Amino acid sequence: MMEGTVRSVLGVKNYGFIRTDRHKDYFFHREDFLGHWDDLVEDFEADKVIKVQFDIGSTPKGPRARNVKLCE
């Protein structure tokens, strides 16, 4: 499992990006997030640092974060 920080969330479009400590970004969709999407959007818009863990999947467009969950 990888760890990273949510770099952006586009709540209306239902996706965002996670950046790892190696400065690599991973796309994730609302369906990949294992939590309450609206809470994630609200925390991001409040400028909170959101640490997450995720698995890496692949798509025709490149790597994608899967099973994204908040770090405890």
PQR file with spaces between the fields and no chain letter, atoms N, CA, C, O and H, PARSE charges and radii, in Angstrom:
ATOM       1  N    MET     1       0.838   -1.181    0.000 -0.4000 1.5000
ATOM       2  CA   MET     1       0.000    0.000    0.000 -0.0000 2.0000
ATOM       3  C    MET     1       0.884    1.246    0.000  0.5500 1.7000
ATOM       4  O    MET     1       1.900    1.305    0.694 -0.5500 1.4000
ATOM       5  N    MET     2       0.483    2.224   -0.781 -0.4000 1.5000
ATOM       6  CA   MET     2       1.204    3.495   -0.886 -0.0000 2.0000
ATOM       7  C    MET     2       0.556    4.515    0.046  0.5500 1.7000
ATOM       8  O    MET     2      -0.589    4.355    0.471 -0.5500 1.4000
ATOM       9  H    MET     2      -0.342    2.176   -1.344  0.4000 1.0000
ATOM      10  N    GLU     3       1.314    5.566    0.355 -0.4000 1.5000
ATOM      11  CA   GLU     3       0.778    6.681    1.122 -0.0000 2.0000
ATOM      12  C    GLU     3       1.020    7.958    0.348  0.5500 1.7000
ATOM      13  O    GLU     3       1.985    8.081   -0.405 -0.5500 1.4000
ATOM      14  H    GLU     3       2.244    5.696    0.010  0.4000 1.0000
ATOM      15  N    GLY     4       0.117    8.910    0.553 -0.4000 1.5000
ATOM      16  CA   GLY     4       0.265   10.195   -0.106 -0.0000 2.0000
ATOM      17  C    GLY     4      -0.656   11.225    0.522  0.5500 1.7000
ATOM      18  O    GLY     4      -1.337   10.964    1.514 -0.5500 1.4000
ATOM      19  H    GLY     4      -0.667    8.810    1.166  0.4000 1.0000
ATOM      20  N    THR     5      -0.655   12.397   -0.084 -0.4000 1.5000
ATOM      21  CA   THR     5      -1.474   13.513    0.372 -0.0000 2.0000
ATOM      22  C    THR     5      -2.398   13.926   -0.767  0.5500 1.7000
ATOM      23  O    THR     5      -1.977   14.010   -1.921 -0.5500 1.4000
ATOM      24  H    THR     5      -0.101   12.608   -0.890  0.4000 1.0000
ATOM      25  N    VAL     6      -3.649   14.180   -0.434 -0.4000 1.5000
ATOM      26  CA   VAL     6      -4.591   14.629   -1.455 -0.0000 2.0000
ATOM      27  C    VAL     6      -4.142   15.998   -1.950  0.5500 1.7000
ATOM      28  O    VAL     6      -4.087   16.956   -1.179 -0.5500 1.4000
ATOM      29  H    VAL     6      -3.990   14.111    0.503  0.4000 1.0000
ATOM      30  N    ARG     7      -3.827   16.086   -3.224 -0.4000 1.5000
ATOM      31  CA   ARG     7      -3.336   17.321   -3.843 -0.0000 2.0000
ATOM      32  C    ARG     7      -4.476   18.176   -4.377  0.5500 1.7000
ATOM      33  O    ARG     7      -4.412   19.405   -4.336 -0.5500 1.4000
ATOM      34  H    ARG     7      -3.872   15.308   -3.850  0.4000 1.0000
ATOM      35  N    SER     8      -5.514   17.524   -4.874 -0.4000 1.5000
ATOM      36  CA   SER     8      -6.670   18.270   -5.374 -0.0000 2.0000
ATOM      37  C    SER     8      -7.892   17.368   -5.358  0.5500 1.7000
ATOM      38  O    SER     8      -7.794   16.147   -5.480 -0.5500 1.4000
ATOM      39  H    SER     8      -5.566   16.526   -4.907  0.4000 1.0000
ATOM      40  N    VAL     9      -9.056   18.013   -5.203 -0.4000 1.5000
ATOM      41  CA   VAL     9     -10.338   17.317   -5.268 -0.0000 2.0000
ATOM      42  C    VAL     9     -11.293   18.218   -6.041  0.5500 1.7000
ATOM      43  O    VAL     9     -11.490   19.382   -5.691 -0.5500 1.4000
ATOM      44  H    VAL     9      -9.136   19.005   -5.104  0.4000 1.0000
ATOM      45  N    LEU    10     -11.870   17.674   -7.077 -0.4000 1.5000
ATOM      46  CA   LEU    10     -12.892   18.379   -7.835 -0.0000 2.0000
ATOM      47  C    LEU    10     -14.208   17.696   -7.499  0.5500 1.7000
ATOM      48  O    LEU    10     -14.630   16.754   -8.170 -0.5500 1.4000
ATOM      49  H    LEU    10     -11.709   16.729   -7.362  0.4000 1.0000
ATOM      50  N    GLY    11     -14.851   18.196   -6.437 -0.4000 1.5000
ATOM      51  CA   GLY    11     -16.031   17.556   -5.886 -0.0000 2.0000
ATOM      52  C    GLY    11     -17.156   17.376   -6.875  0.5500 1.7000
ATOM      53  O    GLY    11     -17.800   16.327   -6.895 -0.5500 1.4000
ATOM      54  H    GLY    11     -14.508   18.961   -5.892  0.4000 1.0000
ATOM      55  N    VAL    12     -17.406   18.379   -7.698 -0.4000 1.5000
ATOM      56  CA   VAL    12     -18.512   18.311   -8.667 -0.0000 2.0000
ATOM      57  C    VAL    12     -18.226   17.279   -9.750  0.5500 1.7000
ATOM      58  O    VAL    12     -19.140   16.624  -10.251 -0.5500 1.4000
ATOM      59  H    VAL    12     -16.883   19.231   -7.682  0.4000 1.0000
ATOM      60  N    LYS    13     -16.957   17.138  -10.108 -0.4000 1.5000
ATOM      61  CA   LYS    13     -16.588   16.190  -11.164 -0.0000 2.0000
ATOM      62  C    LYS    13     -16.257   14.809  -10.611  0.5500 1.7000
ATOM      63  O    LYS    13     -16.014   13.873  -11.374 -0.5500 1.4000
ATOM      64  H    LYS    13     -16.214   17.670   -9.701  0.4000 1.0000
ATOM      65  N    ASN    14     -16.247   14.681   -9.279 -0.4000 1.5000
ATOM      66  CA   ASN    14     -16.058   13.389   -8.612 -0.0000 2.0000
ATOM      67  C    ASN    14     -14.693   12.751   -8.827  0.5500 1.7000
ATOM      68  O    ASN    14     -14.593   11.533   -8.971 -0.5500 1.4000
ATOM      69  H    ASN    14     -16.444   15.441   -8.660  0.4000 1.0000
ATOM      70  N    TYR    15     -13.645   13.561   -8.850 -0.4000 1.5000
ATOM      71  CA   TYR    15     -12.302   12.984   -8.914 -0.0000 2.0000
ATOM      72  C    TYR    15     -11.291   13.905   -8.258  0.5500 1.7000
ATOM      73  O    TYR    15     -11.588   15.050   -7.919 -0.5500 1.4000
ATOM      74  H    TYR    15     -13.726   14.551   -8.734  0.4000 1.0000
ATOM      75  N    GLY    16     -10.099   13.378   -8.091 -0.4000 1.5000
ATOM      76  CA   GLY    16      -9.027   14.163   -7.499 -0.0000 2.0000
ATOM      77  C    GLY    16      -7.686   13.533   -7.805  0.5500 1.7000
ATOM      78  O    GLY    16      -7.584   12.586   -8.584 -0.5500 1.4000
ATOM      79  H    GLY    16      -9.857   12.448   -8.366  0.4000 1.0000
ATOM      80  N    PHE    17      -6.647   14.085   -7.168 -0.4000 1.5000
ATOM      81  CA   PHE    17      -5.289   13.590   -7.351 -0.0000 2.0000
ATOM      82  C    PHE    17      -4.593   13.481   -6.002  0.5500 1.7000
ATOM      83  O    PHE    17      -4.799   14.297   -5.104 -0.5500 1.4000
ATOM      84  H    PHE    17      -6.729   14.855   -6.535  0.4000 1.0000
ATOM      85  N    ILE    18      -3.770   12.457   -5.888 -0.4000 1.5000
ATOM      86  CA   ILE    18      -2.972   12.211   -4.695 -0.0000 2.0000
ATOM      87  C    ILE    18      -1.514   12.349   -5.096  0.5500 1.7000
ATOM      88  O    ILE    18      -1.107   11.857   -6.148 -0.5500 1.4000
ATOM      89  H    ILE    18      -3.602   11.794   -6.618  0.4000 1.0000
ATOM      90  N    ARG    19      -0.722   13.019   -4.257 -0.4000 1.5000
ATOM      91  CA   ARG    19       0.716   13.143   -4.509 -0.0000 2.0000
ATOM      92  C    ARG    19       1.478   12.355   -3.457  0.5500 1.7000
ATOM      93  O    ARG    19       1.220   12.494   -2.261 -0.5500 1.4000
ATOM      94  H    ARG    19      -1.052   13.419   -3.402  0.4000 1.0000
ATOM      95  N    THR    20       2.418   11.526   -3.903 -0.4000 1.5000
ATOM      96  CA   THR    20       3.257   10.770   -2.976 -0.0000 2.0000
ATOM      97  C    THR    20       4.463   11.616   -2.580  0.5500 1.7000
ATOM      98  O    THR    20       4.701   12.683   -3.146 -0.5500 1.4000
ATOM      99  H    THR    20       2.627   11.414   -4.874  0.4000 1.0000
ATOM     100  N    ASP    21       5.220   11.123   -1.602 -0.4000 1.5000
ATOM     101  CA   ASP    21       6.419   11.856   -1.177 -0.0000 2.0000
ATOM     102  C    ASP    21       7.503   11.845   -2.252  0.5500 1.7000
ATOM     103  O    ASP    21       8.491   12.572   -2.146 -0.5500 1.4000
ATOM     104  H    ASP    21       5.027   10.256   -1.143  0.4000 1.0000
ATOM     105  N    ARG    22       7.324   11.034   -3.274 -0.4000 1.5000
ATOM     106  CA   ARG    22       8.255   11.023   -4.416 -0.0000 2.0000
ATOM     107  C    ARG    22       7.766   11.933   -5.536  0.5500 1.7000
ATOM     108  O    ARG    22       8.280   11.885   -6.654 -0.5500 1.4000
ATOM     109  H    ARG    22       6.521   10.443   -3.360  0.4000 1.0000
ATOM     110  N    HIS    23       6.768   12.765   -5.229 -0.4000 1.5000
ATOM     111  CA   HIS    23       6.214   13.768   -6.153 -0.0000 2.0000
ATOM     112  C    HIS    23       5.572   13.158   -7.394  0.5500 1.7000
ATOM     113  O    HIS    23       5.565   13.760   -8.468 -0.5500 1.4000
ATOM     114  H    HIS    23       6.351   12.804   -4.321  0.4000 1.0000
ATOM     115  N    LYS    24       5.036   11.960   -7.227 -0.4000 1.5000
ATOM     116  CA   LYS    24       4.281   11.338   -8.314 -0.0000 2.0000
ATOM     117  C    LYS    24       2.796   11.483   -7.992  0.5500 1.7000
ATOM     118  O    LYS    24       2.374   11.242   -6.861 -0.5500 1.4000
ATOM     119  H    LYS    24       5.041   11.472   -6.355  0.4000 1.0000
ATOM     120  N    ASP    25       2.013   11.873   -8.982 -0.4000 1.5000
ATOM     121  CA   ASP    25       0.582   12.072   -8.792 -0.0000 2.0000
ATOM     122  C    ASP    25      -0.217   10.885   -9.311  0.5500 1.7000
ATOM     123  O    ASP    25       0.115   10.285  -10.333 -0.5500 1.4000
ATOM     124  H    ASP    25       2.356   12.069   -9.901  0.4000 1.0000
ATOM     125  N    TYR    26      -1.279   10.563   -8.577 -0.4000 1.5000
ATOM     126  CA   TYR    26      -2.177    9.477   -8.947 -0.0000 2.0000
ATOM     127  C    TYR    26      -3.605    9.997   -8.992  0.5500 1.7000
ATOM     128  O    TYR    26      -4.077   10.626   -8.045 -0.5500 1.4000
ATOM     129  H    TYR    26      -1.549   11.051   -7.747  0.4000 1.0000
ATOM     130  N    PHE    27      -4.275    9.735  -10.078 -0.4000 1.5000
ATOM     131  CA   PHE    27      -5.686   10.059  -10.248 -0.0000 2.0000
ATOM     132  C    PHE    27      -6.517    9.128   -9.374  0.5500 1.7000
ATOM     133  O    PHE    27      -6.177    7.955   -9.218 -0.5500 1.4000
ATOM     134  H    PHE    27      -3.891    9.224  -10.848  0.4000 1.0000
ATOM     135  N    PHE    28      -7.605    9.643   -8.802 -0.4000 1.5000
ATOM     136  CA   PHE    28      -8.588    8.773   -8.166 -0.0000 2.0000
ATOM     137  C    PHE    28      -9.990    9.323   -8.405  0.5500 1.7000
ATOM     138  O    PHE    28     -10.195   10.533   -8.501 -0.5500 1.4000
ATOM     139  H    PHE    28      -7.881   10.596   -8.928  0.4000 1.0000
ATOM     140  N    HIS    29     -10.930    8.421   -8.497 -0.4000 1.5000
ATOM     141  CA   HIS    29     -12.336    8.771   -8.725 -0.0000 2.0000
ATOM     142  C    HIS    29     -13.097    8.548   -7.425  0.5500 1.7000
ATOM     143  O    HIS    29     -12.644    7.820   -6.542 -0.5500 1.4000
ATOM     144  H    HIS    29     -10.764    7.438   -8.419  0.4000 1.0000
ATOM     145  N    ARG    30     -14.232    9.170   -7.324 -0.4000 1.5000
ATOM     146  CA   ARG    30     -15.075    9.027   -6.130 -0.0000 2.0000
ATOM     147  C    ARG    30     -15.292    7.561   -5.771  0.5500 1.7000
ATOM     148  O    ARG    30     -15.296    7.206   -4.592 -0.5500 1.4000
ATOM     149  H    ARG    30     -14.600    9.762   -8.041  0.4000 1.0000
ATOM     150  N    GLU    31     -15.473    6.717   -6.770 -0.4000 1.5000
ATOM     151  CA   GLU    31     -15.714    5.288   -6.506 -0.0000 2.0000
ATOM     152  C    GLU    31     -14.493    4.597   -5.895  0.5500 1.7000
ATOM     153  O    GLU    31     -14.626    3.516   -5.320 -0.5500 1.4000
ATOM     154  H    GLU    31     -15.470    7.006   -7.727  0.4000 1.0000
ATOM     155  N    ASP    32     -13.308    5.203   -6.009 -0.4000 1.5000
ATOM     156  CA   ASP    32     -12.090    4.636   -5.432 -0.0000 2.0000
ATOM     157  C    ASP    32     -11.917    5.008   -3.963  0.5500 1.7000
ATOM     158  O    ASP    32     -11.117    4.390   -3.260 -0.5500 1.4000
ATOM     159  H    ASP    32     -13.200    6.081   -6.476  0.4000 1.0000
ATOM     160  N    PHE    33     -12.658    6.011   -3.493 -0.4000 1.5000
ATOM     161  CA   PHE    33     -12.502    6.510   -2.133 -0.0000 2.0000
ATOM     162  C    PHE    33     -13.388    5.728   -1.171  0.5500 1.7000
ATOM     163  O    PHE    33     -14.606    5.669   -1.341 -0.5500 1.4000
ATOM     164  H    PHE    33     -13.308    6.512   -4.064  0.4000 1.0000
ATOM     165  N    LEU    34     -12.765    5.130   -0.160 -0.4000 1.5000
ATOM     166  CA   LEU    34     -13.489    4.313    0.813 -0.0000 2.0000
ATOM     167  C    LEU    34     -13.847    5.166    2.030  0.5500 1.7000
ATOM     168  O    LEU    34     -13.316    4.967    3.122 -0.5500 1.4000
ATOM     169  H    LEU    34     -11.776    5.178   -0.022  0.4000 1.0000
ATOM     170  N    GLY    35     -14.726    6.084    1.829 -0.4000 1.5000
ATOM     171  CA   GLY    35     -15.152    6.975    2.898 -0.0000 2.0000
ATOM     172  C    GLY    35     -16.273    7.858    2.391  0.5500 1.7000
ATOM     173  O    GLY    35     -16.852    7.602    1.335 -0.5500 1.4000
ATOM     174  H    GLY    35     -15.158    6.246    0.942  0.4000 1.0000
ATOM     175  N    HIS    36     -16.574    8.898    3.150 -0.4000 1.5000
ATOM     176  CA   HIS    36     -17.636    9.828    2.758 -0.0000 2.0000
ATOM     177  C    HIS    36     -17.058   10.911    1.849  0.5500 1.7000
ATOM     178  O    HIS    36     -16.282   11.756    2.295 -0.5500 1.4000
ATOM     179  H    HIS    36     -16.103    9.106    4.007  0.4000 1.0000
ATOM     180  N    TRP    37     -17.435   10.879    0.594 -0.4000 1.5000
ATOM     181  CA   TRP    37     -16.911   11.806   -0.414 -0.0000 2.0000
ATOM     182  C    TRP    37     -17.138   13.264   -0.013  0.5500 1.7000
ATOM     183  O    TRP    37     -16.232   14.090   -0.125 -0.5500 1.4000
ATOM     184  H    TRP    37     -18.065   10.192    0.232  0.4000 1.0000
ATOM     185  N    ASP    38     -18.344   13.576    0.450 -0.4000 1.5000
ATOM     186  CA   ASP    38     -18.649   14.964    0.807 -0.0000 2.0000
ATOM     187  C    ASP    38     -17.758   15.464    1.937  0.5500 1.7000
ATOM     188  O    ASP    38     -17.378   16.635    1.950 -0.5500 1.4000
ATOM     189  H    ASP    38     -19.080   12.906    0.541  0.4000 1.0000
ATOM     190  N    ASP    39     -17.417   14.589    2.889 -0.4000 1.5000
ATOM     191  CA   ASP    39     -16.501   14.975    3.972 -0.0000 2.0000
ATOM     192  C    ASP    39     -15.106   15.245    3.423  0.5500 1.7000
ATOM     193  O    ASP    39     -14.439   16.184    3.857 -0.5500 1.4000
ATOM     194  H    ASP    39     -17.726   13.638    2.879  0.4000 1.0000
ATOM     195  N    LEU    40     -14.665   14.434    2.481 -0.4000 1.5000
ATOM     196  CA   LEU    40     -13.359   14.640    1.867 -0.0000 2.0000
ATOM     197  C    LEU    40     -13.317   15.987    1.156  0.5500 1.7000
ATOM     198  O    LEU    40     -12.357   16.741    1.315 -0.5500 1.4000
ATOM     199  H    LEU    40     -15.207   13.671    2.129  0.4000 1.0000
ATOM     200  N    VAL    41     -14.337   16.293    0.382 -0.4000 1.5000
ATOM     201  CA   VAL    41     -14.407   17.561   -0.343 -0.0000 2.0000
ATOM     202  C    VAL    41     -14.393   18.729    0.645  0.5500 1.7000
ATOM     203  O    VAL    41     -13.673   19.708    0.448 -0.5500 1.4000
ATOM     204  H    VAL    41     -15.117   15.680    0.253  0.4000 1.0000
ATOM     205  N    GLU    42     -15.180   18.619    1.690 -0.4000 1.5000
ATOM     206  CA   GLU    42     -15.268   19.680    2.694 -0.0000 2.0000
ATOM     207  C    GLU    42     -13.919   19.902    3.383  0.5500 1.7000
ATOM     208  O    GLU    42     -13.498   21.045    3.559 -0.5500 1.4000
ATOM     209  H    GLU    42     -15.765   17.823    1.850  0.4000 1.0000
ATOM     210  N    ASP    43     -13.241   18.826    3.773 -0.4000 1.5000
ATOM     211  CA   ASP    43     -11.922   18.949    4.411 -0.0000 2.0000
ATOM     212  C    ASP    43     -10.912   19.569    3.456  0.5500 1.7000
ATOM     213  O    ASP    43     -10.111   20.410    3.863 -0.5500 1.4000
ATOM     214  H    ASP    43     -13.583   17.897    3.630  0.4000 1.0000
ATOM     215  N    PHE    44     -10.941   19.161    2.190 -0.4000 1.5000
ATOM     216  CA   PHE    44     -10.003   19.720    1.218 -0.0000 2.0000
ATOM     217  C    PHE    44     -10.260   21.212    1.026  0.5500 1.7000
ATOM     218  O    PHE    44      -9.320   22.006    0.982 -0.5500 1.4000
ATOM     219  H    PHE    44     -11.592   18.477    1.859  0.4000 1.0000
ATOM     220  N    GLU    45     -11.516   21.586    0.914 -0.4000 1.5000
ATOM     221  CA   GLU    45     -11.848   23.001    0.720 -0.0000 2.0000
ATOM     222  C    GLU    45     -11.522   23.843    1.955  0.5500 1.7000
ATOM     223  O    GLU    45     -11.367   25.060    1.851 -0.5500 1.4000
ATOM     224  H    GLU    45     -12.279   20.941    0.949  0.4000 1.0000
ATOM     225  N    ALA    46     -11.418   23.203    3.120 -0.4000 1.5000
ATOM     226  CA   ALA    46     -11.036   23.899    4.356 -0.0000 2.0000
ATOM     227  C    ALA    46      -9.516   23.926    4.530  0.5500 1.7000
ATOM     228  O    ALA    46      -9.015   24.275    5.599 -0.5500 1.4000
ATOM     229  H    ALA    46     -11.544   22.215    3.204  0.4000 1.0000
ATOM     230  N    ASP    47      -8.784   23.554    3.468 -0.4000 1.5000
ATOM     231  CA   ASP    47      -7.314   23.559    3.459 -0.0000 2.0000
ATOM     232  C    ASP    47      -6.686   22.622    4.482  0.5500 1.7000
ATOM     233  O    ASP    47      -5.590   22.883    4.978 -0.5500 1.4000
ATOM     234  H    ASP    47      -9.191   23.271    2.599  0.4000 1.0000
ATOM     235  N    LYS    48      -7.379   21.531    4.796 -0.4000 1.5000
ATOM     236  CA   LYS    48      -6.801   20.533    5.697 -0.0000 2.0000
ATOM     237  C    LYS    48      -5.851   19.641    4.907  0.5500 1.7000
ATOM     238  O    LYS    48      -6.089   19.352    3.734 -0.5500 1.4000
ATOM     239  H    LYS    48      -8.269   21.319    4.393  0.4000 1.0000
ATOM     240  N    VAL    49      -4.780   19.208    5.552 -0.4000 1.5000
ATOM     241  CA   VAL    49      -3.867   18.246    4.941 -0.0000 2.0000
ATOM     242  C    VAL    49      -4.502   16.874    5.115  0.5500 1.7000
ATOM     243  O    VAL    49      -4.791   16.454    6.235 -0.5500 1.4000
ATOM     244  H    VAL    49      -4.586   19.442    6.505  0.4000 1.0000
ATOM     245  N    ILE    50      -4.716   16.184    4.011 -0.4000 1.5000
ATOM     246  CA   ILE    50      -5.419   14.899    4.040 -0.0000 2.0000
ATOM     247  C    ILE    50      -4.457   13.803    3.593  0.5500 1.7000
ATOM     248  O    ILE    50      -4.118   13.699    2.414 -0.5500 1.4000
ATOM     249  H    ILE    50      -4.482   16.525    3.101  0.4000 1.0000
ATOM     250  N    LYS    51      -4.025   12.993    4.545 -0.4000 1.5000
ATOM     251  CA   LYS    51      -3.130   11.871    4.269 -0.0000 2.0000
ATOM     252  C    LYS    51      -3.966   10.633    3.988  0.5500 1.7000
ATOM     253  O    LYS    51      -4.930   10.343    4.696 -0.5500 1.4000
ATOM     254  H    LYS    51      -4.299   13.077    5.503  0.4000 1.0000
ATOM     255  N    VAL    52      -3.584    9.911    2.948 -0.4000 1.5000
ATOM     256  CA   VAL    52      -4.332    8.719    2.551 -0.0000 2.0000
ATOM     257  C    VAL    52      -3.393    7.557    2.244  0.5500 1.7000
ATOM     258  O    VAL    52      -2.201    7.743    2.001 -0.5500 1.4000
ATOM     259  H    VAL    52      -2.800   10.147    2.372  0.4000 1.0000
ATOM     260  N    GLN    53      -3.959    6.367    2.263 -0.4000 1.5000
ATOM     261  CA   GLN    53      -3.290    5.152    1.802 -0.0000 2.0000
ATOM     262  C    GLN    53      -4.076    4.641    0.614  0.5500 1.7000
ATOM     263  O    GLN    53      -5.290    4.830    0.535 -0.5500 1.4000
ATOM     264  H    GLN    53      -4.928    6.216    2.461  0.4000 1.0000
ATOM     265  N    PHE    54      -3.383    3.992   -0.313 -0.4000 1.5000
ATOM     266  CA   PHE    54      -4.074    3.507   -1.509 -0.0000 2.0000
ATOM     267  C    PHE    54      -3.276    2.411   -2.188  0.5500 1.7000
ATOM     268  O    PHE    54      -2.073    2.260   -1.979 -0.5500 1.4000
ATOM     269  H    PHE    54      -2.397    3.839   -0.249  0.4000 1.0000
ATOM     270  N    ASP    55      -3.987    1.653   -3.009 -0.4000 1.5000
ATOM     271  CA   ASP    55      -3.372    0.661   -3.882 -0.0000 2.0000
ATOM     272  C    ASP    55      -3.216    1.300   -5.258  0.5500 1.7000
ATOM     273  O    ASP    55      -3.926    2.248   -5.595 -0.5500 1.4000
ATOM     274  H    ASP    55      -4.964    1.776   -3.179  0.4000 1.0000
ATOM     275  N    ILE    56      -2.298    0.783   -6.035 -0.4000 1.5000
ATOM     276  CA   ILE    56      -2.098    1.310   -7.381 -0.0000 2.0000
ATOM     277  C    ILE    56      -2.715    0.362   -8.395  0.5500 1.7000
ATOM     278  O    ILE    56      -2.432   -0.836   -8.411 -0.5500 1.4000
ATOM     279  H    ILE    56      -1.722    0.013   -5.762  0.4000 1.0000
ATOM     280  N    GLY    57      -3.557    0.924   -9.231 -0.4000 1.5000
ATOM     281  CA   GLY    57      -4.144    0.187  -10.333 -0.0000 2.0000
ATOM     282  C    GLY    57      -3.674    0.815  -11.632  0.5500 1.7000
ATOM     283  O    GLY    57      -3.026    1.861  -11.616 -0.5500 1.4000
ATOM     284  H    GLY    57      -3.787    1.897   -9.218  0.4000 1.0000
ATOM     285  N    SER    58      -3.986    0.202  -12.731 -0.4000 1.5000
ATOM     286  CA   SER    58      -3.589    0.788  -14.008 -0.0000 2.0000
ATOM     287  C    SER    58      -4.810    0.922  -14.902  0.5500 1.7000
ATOM     288  O    SER    58      -5.759    0.142  -14.822 -0.5500 1.4000
ATOM     289  H    SER    58      -4.512   -0.648  -12.744  0.4000 1.0000
ATOM     290  N    THR    59      -4.758    1.924  -15.746 -0.4000 1.5000
ATOM     291  CA   THR    59      -5.804    2.185  -16.728 -0.0000 2.0000
ATOM     292  C    THR    59      -5.108    2.478  -18.053  0.5500 1.7000
ATOM     293  O    THR    59      -3.890    2.657  -18.079 -0.5500 1.4000
ATOM     294  H    THR    59      -3.987    2.559  -15.811  0.4000 1.0000
ATOM     295  N    PRO    60      -5.848    2.529  -19.138 -0.5600 1.5000
ATOM     296  CA   PRO    60      -5.224    2.888  -20.418  0.2800 2.0000
ATOM     297  C    PRO    60      -4.567    4.280  -20.385  0.5500 1.7000
ATOM     298  O    PRO    60      -3.653    4.561  -21.160 -0.5500 1.4000
ATOM     299  N    LYS    61      -5.045    5.141  -19.480 -0.4000 1.5000
ATOM     300  CA   LYS    61      -4.483    6.493  -19.380 -0.0000 2.0000
ATOM     301  C    LYS    61      -3.315    6.583  -18.402  0.5500 1.7000
ATOM     302  O    LYS    61      -2.673    7.629  -18.311 -0.5500 1.4000
ATOM     303  H    LYS    61      -5.787    4.913  -18.851  0.4000 1.0000
ATOM     304  N    GLY    62      -3.028    5.503  -17.667 -0.4000 1.5000
ATOM     305  CA   GLY    62      -1.919    5.528  -16.726 -0.0000 2.0000
ATOM     306  C    GLY    62      -2.320    5.016  -15.358  0.5500 1.7000
ATOM     307  O    GLY    62      -3.400    4.449  -15.195 -0.5500 1.4000
ATOM     308  H    GLY    62      -3.550    4.653  -17.741  0.4000 1.0000
ATOM     309  N    PRO    63      -1.441    5.215  -14.358 -0.5600 1.5000
ATOM     310  CA   PRO    63      -1.718    4.690  -13.023  0.2800 2.0000
ATOM     311  C    PRO    63      -2.906    5.393  -12.368  0.5500 1.7000
ATOM     312  O    PRO    63      -3.186    6.563  -12.630 -0.5500 1.4000
ATOM     313  N    ARG    64      -3.590    4.644  -11.512 -0.4000 1.5000
ATOM     314  CA   ARG    64      -4.763    5.178  -10.814 -0.0000 2.0000
ATOM     315  C    ARG    64      -4.765    4.651   -9.383  0.5500 1.7000
ATOM     316  O    ARG    64      -4.480    3.477   -9.150 -0.5500 1.4000
ATOM     317  H    ARG    64      -3.363    3.694  -11.299  0.4000 1.0000
ATOM     318  N    ALA    65      -5.081    5.506   -8.443 -0.4000 1.5000
ATOM     319  CA   ALA    65      -5.190    5.095   -7.046 -0.0000 2.0000
ATOM     320  C    ALA    65      -6.514    4.354   -6.863  0.5500 1.7000
ATOM     321  O    ALA    65      -7.561    4.798   -7.333 -0.5500 1.4000
ATOM     322  H    ALA    65      -5.313    6.460   -8.633  0.4000 1.0000
ATOM     323  N    ARG    66      -6.445    3.233   -6.181 -0.4000 1.5000
ATOM     324  CA   ARG    66      -7.628    2.419   -5.889 -0.0000 2.0000
ATOM     325  C    ARG    66      -7.686    2.190   -4.377  0.5500 1.7000
ATOM     326  O    ARG    66      -6.666    2.271   -3.692 -0.5500 1.4000
ATOM     327  H    ARG    66      -5.594    2.873   -5.800  0.4000 1.0000
ATOM     328  N    ASN    67      -8.862    1.911   -3.873 -0.4000 1.5000
ATOM     329  CA   ASN    67      -9.036    1.614   -2.439 -0.0000 2.0000
ATOM     330  C    ASN    67      -8.423    2.697   -1.564  0.5500 1.7000
ATOM     331  O    ASN    67      -7.676    2.405   -0.630 -0.5500 1.4000
ATOM     332  H    ASN    67      -9.691    1.845   -4.429  0.4000 1.0000
ATOM     333  N    VAL    68      -8.741    3.937   -1.869 -0.4000 1.5000
ATOM     334  CA   VAL    68      -8.182    5.087   -1.159 -0.0000 2.0000
ATOM     335  C    VAL    68      -8.888    5.242    0.179  0.5500 1.7000
ATOM     336  O    VAL    68     -10.115    5.318    0.244 -0.5500 1.4000
ATOM     337  H    VAL    68      -9.348    4.174   -2.628  0.4000 1.0000
ATOM     338  N    LYS    69      -8.092    5.288    1.249 -0.4000 1.5000
ATOM     339  CA   LYS    69      -8.679    5.477    2.586 -0.0000 2.0000
ATOM     340  C    LYS    69      -7.818    6.426    3.387  0.5500 1.7000
ATOM     341  O    LYS    69      -6.613    6.545    3.162 -0.5500 1.4000
ATOM     342  H    LYS    69      -7.096    5.226    1.196  0.4000 1.0000
ATOM     343  N    LEU    70      -8.457    7.097    4.324 -0.4000 1.5000
ATOM     344  CA   LEU    70      -7.763    8.058    5.171 -0.0000 2.0000
ATOM     345  C    LEU    70      -6.786    7.322    6.076  0.5500 1.7000
ATOM     346  O    LEU    70      -7.080    6.229    6.559 -0.5500 1.4000
ATOM     347  H    LEU    70      -9.435    7.000    4.506  0.4000 1.0000
ATOM     348  N    CYS    71      -5.619    7.925    6.305 -0.4000 1.5000
ATOM     349  CA   CYS    71      -4.659    7.371    7.267 -0.0000 2.0000
ATOM     350  C    CYS    71      -5.192    7.633    8.664  0.5500 1.7000
ATOM     351  O    CYS    71      -5.813    8.663    8.927 -0.5500 1.4000
ATOM     352  H    CYS    71      -5.380    8.813    5.913  0.4000 1.0000
ATOM     353  N    GLU    72      -4.944    6.701    9.539 -0.4000 1.5000
ATOM     354  CA   GLU    72      -5.408    6.861   10.933 -0.0000 2.0000
ATOM     355  C    GLU    72      -4.340    7.466   11.790  0.5500 1.7000
ATOM     356  O    GLU    72      -4.551    7.673   12.985 -0.5500 1.4000
ATOM     357  H    GLU    72      -4.440    5.865    9.325  0.4000 1.0000
